[in-house]
């Protein structure tokens, strides 16, 4: 073979084929196998293929790393050298494990700066958007207008009627110092808000400490003057922005004067000048430091710090007086603490120097019964709509009441005619002073209060509503509830079957009363307790009807144990008697009237009997309008079934007998069907008559107390009016009859529903026998002297054994045998196992430590 045809020598490794195979191999595979991999080729196509192979290999390696085949993603990212493209590097991509969640100082600093930038910008925008309001327009209060039931206007009062704007120079420095010390120490230097004060208030509330508010005087001024009182986030933000704006743009004296001129001080006084007149009868510029400290104390909350009392069980005059005195002393001490009063000046005002108050200004425009009617309606509106006293005092409400002027006038005339004939304070100053009259009349079909008699009038400085007190024991007018419970639930001996009013009980004076286990009750001396009647007459066994007719105590004192005190309370509560006014002791006296409902509640409760067992809550308002729009919630209360109609009608039948044959015979002069019950309490401290016709239920109470005294303790009425004692069948029954005669004039005469026979009738020999096993002691004879210290009853005052008639006795019957006397609550020895509890015992509902006004009775 010739030499020129010989193949040229091939490269080491196999030539083209070998290069092609090498290029097709995955990168690194040759190295893994221990072979040399060519990295270059004489041919360009070989190099291009090799580069393409390298890119594909890198792409496959990256895919393996993203699925976890390679190392961690963070390390892969760092190893790849690519930057993190997130706006906020958190969690941090350049850290491992828990360190990824530790923010960098740049991140923290930026966040804080950004937050404050947003807050600053928001506050700036908010303040810029808020215009400074006109305080003269916003601070003007309006009248509240009250209407009679027929739509005619009763009175316009409240709001602007009791406001006078004064300038800062008419406000004494001592008043400014007291308010600043008590409410906003930093007022003169802050910018309208006090961040530290807000934080302190939040901390105190969170830790259960003092509830001192965090609002500055400027904020309170803004709230009083420019904004409504709805506690919304928008309102609070608006208040804050306006306060900041005013804090930097308005003179401090102008803000302080505005606050003191718009704040509410109680007694319908809106502003410092009105408050100075209402409480002290002087102008604001004449207030002394002690009086200024008092007004600064009232600003904390008039409902709880006005010594006159407020709404609710915690706002009695006694409790409010105590709070006001403590707050007054604290304000004076606080002035010394912050350097606004010297210790020497503070030493001038001791607890005995608590400022005396006058009451003349409150009576303006509210003479006669108007004040009591307005307050009753106003409290009903406030309770129904949860309106504060401050909102009500701003005015603007049109309130339509249930009060009927002709009936109110008739009730006033009946009371005052009898009082004028009965009392002579000049002749008997030690006996006839402080005698109080109260009355209420309720429509049977609706529960509407149509008339009240609360006292001689606000213009006579009598501000306590006698129709709405809950401190006067009701005496024997409580016995119908015991009877109704016996007819509904039966006794322990009747096996759950109700008993009939014809059932007989032992009624002899000084009968031993037994508990539900049949064991004698023990008195405080450890001896068997014997119930006292008003008279020592030996009645023997009498029906419950006769016991009610003659108001004999013994049968009902035993019956309440046979039925159960709790069941009697349930019946009374179902008819509208408030639980808070009921005596909590399970004694014999409970059946005899140691509970203390108001005249309003007693009238409404007896209306349940008149309505055959249907109860309707008492109400005094039918419609309320504000700014031309009617407010909801003033529809008449719904009917509720309190007891079966047969039970209620039987109670009515028994109480009709009281009027026809018993202690209420003076009511027969009405000349139409009437039912009712008399009540007289131990030591003659109160006398009641509560009765009804098919149309109206009315209660009248008579008691004696000093309405301006601290404890308002009841005094005996023995000797009042020149009589030995006063009974419910005397003065109260006369007033009731005179009023009902006029109130029902022209109305058709209607009978009560017929009462069907109900319950188990039992007597001393019959079975089942609810008759108590107690027997009269052998020595209990008609000749036994009564242990009661009260004088013997007298249906008509007499001298020398001959009956006589007093001028006030409009229906005097000179025949002393024509009626019977009623029993008192205790008769001198009544009580329970502990002896003779008094209705004025501390801690009992009957105590005379103050009368919560208005709200509890509606």
Rosetta blueprint (number, residue, H / E / L):
1 X L
2 X L
3 X H
4 X H
5 X H
6 X L
7 X L
8 X L
9 X L
10 X L
11 X L
12 X L
13 X L
14 X L
15 X H
16 X H
17 X H
18 X H
19 X H
20 X H
21 X H
22 X H
23 X H
24 X H
25 X L
26 X L
27 X L
28 X L
29 X H
30 X H
31 X H
32 X H
33 X H
34 X L
35 X L
36 X L
37 X L
38 X L
39 X L
40 X L
41 X L
42 X L
43 X L
44 X H
45 X H
46 X H
47 X H
48 X H
49 X H
50 X H
51 X H
52 X H
53 X H
54 X H
55 X H
56 X H
57 X H
58 X H
59 X H
60 X H
61 X H
62 X H
63 X H
64 X H
65 X H
66 X H
67 X L
68 X L
69 X L
70 X L
71 X L
72 X L
73 X H
74 X H
75 X H
76 X H
77 X H
78 X H
79 X H
80 X H
81 X L
82 X L
83 X L
84 X L
85 X L
86 X L
87 X L
88 X L
89 X L
90 X L
91 X L
92 X L
93 X L
94 X L
95 X L
96 X L
97 X H
98 X H
99 X H
100 X H
101 X H
102 X L
103 X L
104 X L
105 X H
106 X H
107 X H
108 X H
109 X H
110 X H
111 X H
112 X H
113 X H
114 X H
115 X H
116 X H
117 X H
118 X H
119 X H
120 X H
121 X H
122 X H
123 X H
124 X H
125 X H
126 X H
127 X H
128 X H
129 X H
130 X L
131 X L
132 X L
133 X L
134 X L
135 X H
136 X H
137 X H
138 X H
139 X L
140 X L
141 X L
142 X L
143 X L
144 X E
145 X E
146 X E
147 X E
148 X L
149 X L
150 X L
151 X L
152 X L
153 X E
154 X E
155 X E
156 X E
157 X E
158 X L
159 X H
160 X H
161 X H
162 X H
163 X L
164 X L
165 X L
166 X L
167 X L
168 X H
169 X H
170 X H
171 X L
172 X L
173 X H
174 X H
175 X H
176 X H
177 X H
178 X H
179 X H
180 X H
181 X H
182 X H
183 X H
184 X L
185 X L
186 X L
187 X L
188 X L
189 X L
190 X L
191 X L
192 X L
193 X L
194 X L
195 X H
196 X H
197 X H
198 X H
199 X H
200 X H
201 X H
202 X H
203 X H
204 X H
205 X H
206 X H
207 X H
208 X L
209 X L
210 X L
211 X L
212 X L
213 X L
214 X L
215 X L
216 X L
217 X H
218 X H
219 X H
220 X H
221 X H
222 X H
223 X H
224 X H
225 X H
226 X H
227 X L
228 X L
229 X L
230 X L
231 X L
232 X L
233 X H
234 X H
235 X H
236 X H
237 X H
238 X H
239 X H
240 X H
241 X H
242 X H
243 X H
244 X H
245 X H
246 X H
247 X H
248 X H
249 X H
250 X L
251 X L
252 X H
253 X H
254 X H
255 X H
256 X H
257 X H
258 X H
259 X H
260 X H
261 X H
262 X H
263 X L
264 X E
265 X L
266 X L
267 X L
268 X L
269 X L
270 X E
271 X L
272 X H
273 X H
274 X H
275 X H
276 X H
277 X H
278 X H
279 X H
280 X H
281 X L
282 X L
283 X L
284 X H
285 X H
286 X H
287 X L
288 X L
289 X H
290 X H
291 X H
292 X H
293 X H
294 X H
295 X H
296 X H
297 X H
298 X H
299 X L
300 X L
301 X L
302 X H
303 X H
304 X H
305 X H
306 X L
307 X L
308 X L
309 X L
310 X L
311 X L
312 X L
313 X L
314 X L
315 X L
316 X L
317 X H
318 X H
319 X H
320 X H
321 X H
322 X H
323 X H
324 X H
325 X H
326 X H
327 X H
328 X H
329 X H
330 X H
331 X H
332 X H
333 X H
334 X H
335 X H
336 X H
337 X H
338 X L
339 X L
340 X L
341 X L
342 X L
343 X H
344 X H
345 X H
346 X H
347 X L
348 X L
349 X L
350 X L
351 X H
352 X H
353 X H
354 X L
355 X L
356 X L
357 X L
358 X L
359 X L
360 X L
361 X H
362 X H
363 X H
364 X L
365 X L
366 X L
367 X L
368 X L
369 X L
370 X H
371 X H
372 X H
373 X H
374 X H
375 X H
376 X H
377 X H
378 X H
379 X H
380 X H
381 X H
382 X H
383 X H
384 X H
385 X H
386 X L
387 X L
388 X L
389 X H
390 X H
391 X H
392 X H
393 X H
394 X H
395 X L
396 X L
397 X E
398 X E
399 X E
400 X E
401 X E
402 X L
403 X L
404 X L
405 X H
406 X H
407 X H
408 X H
409 X H
410 X H
411 X H
412 X H
413 X H
414 X H
415 X H
416 X H
417 X H
418 X H
419 X H
420 X H
421 X H
422 X H
423 X L
424 X L
425 X L
426 X L
427 X L
428 X L
429 X L
430 X L
431 X L
432 X L
433 X L
434 X L
435 X E
436 X E
437 X E
438 X E
439 X E
440 X E
441 X E
442 X E
443 X E
444 X L
445 X L
446 X L
447 X L
448 X E
449 X E
450 X E
451 X E
452 X E
453 X E
454 X L
455 X L
456 X L
457 X L
458 X H
459 X H
460 X H
461 X L
462 X L
463 X L
464 X L
465 X L
466 X L
467 X L
468 X L
469 X L
470 X L
471 X L
472 X L
473 X L
474 X L
475 X H
476 X H
477 X H
478 X H
479 X H
480 X H
481 X H
482 X H
483 X H
484 X H
485 X H
486 X H
487 X H
488 X H
489 X H
490 X L
491 X L
492 X L
493 X L
494 X L
495 X L
496 X L
497 X L
498 X L
499 X E
500 X L
501 X L
502 X L
503 X L
504 X E
505 X E
506 X E
507 X L
508 X L
509 X L
510 X L
511 X E
512 X E
513 X L
514 X E
515 X L
516 X L
517 X L
518 X L
519 X L
520 X E
521 X L
522 X E
523 X L
524 X L
525 X L
526 X L
527 X L
528 X E
529 X L
530 X E
531 X E
532 X L
533 X L
534 X L
535 X L
536 X L
537 X L
538 X L
539 X L
540 X L
541 X E
542 X E
543 X E
544 X H
545 X H
546 X H
547 X H
548 X H
549 X H
550 X L
551 X L
552 X L
553 X H
554 X H
555 X H
556 X H
557 X H
558 X H
559 X H
560 X H
561 X H
562 X H
563 X H
564 X L
565 X H
566 X H
567 X H
568 X H
569 X H
570 X H
571 X H
572 X H
573 X H
574 X H
575 X L
576 X L
577 X L
578 X L
579 X H
580 X H
581 X H
582 X L
583 X L
584 X L
585 X L
586 X L
587 X L
588 X H
589 X H
590 X H
591 X H
592 X H
593 X L
594 X L
595 X L
596 X L
597 X L
598 X L
599 X H
600 X H
601 X H
602 X H
603 X H
604 X H
605 X H
606 X H
607 X H
608 X H
609 X H
610 X H
611 X L
612 X L
613 X L
614 X E
615 X E
616 X L
617 X L
618 X L
619 X E
620 X L
621 X E
622 X E
623 X E
624 X E
625 X E
626 X E
627 X L
628 X L
629 X E
630 X E
631 X L
632 X L
633 X L
634 X L
635 X L
636 X L
637 X L
638 X L
639 X L
640 X E
641 X E
642 X L
643 X L
644 X L
645 X H
646 X H
647 X H
648 X H
649 X H
650 X H
651 X H
652 X H
653 X H
654 X H
655 X H
656 X H
657 X H
658 X H
659 X H
660 X H
661 X H
662 X L
663 X L
664 X L
665 X H
666 X H
667 X H
668 X H
669 X H
670 X H
671 X L
672 X L
673 X L
674 X L
675 X E
676 X E
677 X E
678 X E
679 X E
680 X E
681 X L
682 X H
683 X H
684 X H
685 X L
686 X E
687 X E
688 X E
689 X E
690 X E
691 X E
692 X E
693 X L
694 X L
695 X L
696 X E
697 X E
698 X E
699 X E
700 X E
701 X E
702 X E
703 X E
704 X E
705 X L
706 X L
707 X L
708 X L
709 X L
710 X L
711 X L
712 X L
713 X L
714 X L
715 X L
716 X L
717 X L
718 X L
719 X L
720 X H
721 X H
722 X H
723 X L
724 X L
725 X L
726 X L
727 X L
728 X L
729 X L
730 X L
731 X H
732 X H
733 X H
734 X H
735 X H
736 X H
737 X H
738 X H
739 X H
740 X H
741 X H
742 X H
743 X H
744 X L
745 X L
746 X L
747 X L
748 X L
749 X L
750 X L
751 X L
752 X L
753 X L
754 X L
755 X L
756 X L
757 X L
758 X L
759 X L
760 X E
761 X L
762 X L
763 X L
764 X L
765 X L
766 X L
767 X L
768 X L
769 X L
770 X L
771 X L
772 X L
773 X L
774 X L
775 X L
776 X L
777 X L
778 X L
779 X L
780 X L
781 X L
782 X L
783 X L
784 X L
785 X L
786 X L
787 X L
788 X L
789 X L
790 X L
791 X L
792 X L
793 X L
794 X L
795 X L
796 X L
797 X L
798 X E
799 X E
800 X L
801 X L
802 X E
803 X E
804 X L
805 X L
806 X L
807 X L
808 X L
809 X L
810 X L
811 X L
812 X L
813 X L
814 X L
815 X L
816 X L
817 X L
818 X L
819 X L
820 X L
821 X L
822 X L
823 X L
824 X E
825 X L
826 X L
827 X L
828 X L
829 X L
830 X L
831 X L
832 X E
833 X L
834 X L
835 X E
836 X L
837 X L
838 X L
839 X L
840 X L
841 X L
842 X L
843 X L
844 X L
845 X L
846 X L
847 X L
848 X L
849 X L
850 X L
851 X L
852 X L
853 X L
854 X L
855 X H
856 X H
857 X H
858 X L
